[in-house]
Amino acid sequence: MEYVAVLLPSLVVGLLFWFAMKSIFNADKSERQAEARAKAEADARSAEPSNGTGTDSDL
């Protein structure tokens, strides 16, 4: 039982660190995916041919 009392605080801190790092990396991955989607949408919009109907670009 003494070993558990000695190792438990280190294990708990290690688990907290692991969960914190996992959430940081997941947030970074989600942000990169959202940025890639936004860039792809912007590229798709800029690649569309202009049909000259007088939309927002003529303002």
C-alpha positions as CSV (number, residue, x, y, z in Angstrom):
1,M,0.0,0.0,0.0
2,E,3.0,2.3,0.6
3,Y,3.9,2.1,-3.1
4,V,0.5,3.3,-4.2
5,A,0.7,6.3,-1.9
6,V,4.1,7.1,-3.3
7,L,3.3,6.6,-7.0
8,L,-0.3,7.9,-7.1
9,P,0.5,11.7,-7.1
10,S,2.9,11.2,-10.0
11,L,0.4,9.2,-11.9
12,V,-2.3,11.7,-11.4
13,V,-0.1,14.6,-12.5
14,G,1.0,12.6,-15.5
15,L,-2.6,11.9,-16.5
16,L,-3.5,15.5,-16.1
17,F,-0.6,16.5,-18.3
18,W,-1.5,13.9,-20.9
19,F,-5.2,15.1,-21.1
20,A,-4.1,18.7,-21.3
21,M,-1.6,18.0,-24.2
22,K,-4.2,15.9,-26.0
23,S,-6.8,18.6,-25.9
24,I,-4.2,21.2,-27.1
25,F,-3.2,19.0,-30.0
26,N,-6.9,18.3,-30.9
27,A,-7.7,22.0,-30.8
28,D,-4.7,22.7,-33.1
29,K,-5.7,19.9,-35.5
30,S,-9.3,21.3,-35.6
31,E,-8.0,24.8,-36.2
32,R,-5.8,23.7,-39.1
33,Q,-8.7,21.8,-40.7
34,A,-11.0,24.8,-40.4
35,E,-8.3,27.0,-41.9
36,A,-7.7,24.6,-44.8
37,R,-11.5,24.5,-45.5
38,A,-11.7,28.3,-45.4
39,K,-8.7,28.6,-47.8
40,A,-10.2,26.0,-50.1
41,E,-13.5,27.9,-50.2
42,A,-11.8,31.2,-50.9
43,D,-9.7,29.6,-53.7
44,A,-12.9,28.1,-55.2
45,R,-14.6,31.5,-55.1
46,S,-11.7,33.2,-56.7
47,A,-11.5,30.6,-59.4
48,E,-15.1,31.0,-60.4
49,P,-15.5,32.9,-63.7
50,S,-17.1,36.3,-63.4
51,N,-20.3,36.4,-65.4
52,G,-20.6,40.3,-65.3
53,T,-24.0,40.4,-63.7
54,G,-23.0,43.4,-61.5
55,T,-22.7,41.6,-58.1
56,D,-20.8,42.8,-55.1
57,S,-17.5,43.1,-57.0
58,D,-18.9,46.2,-58.9
59,L,-19.7,48.1,-55.7
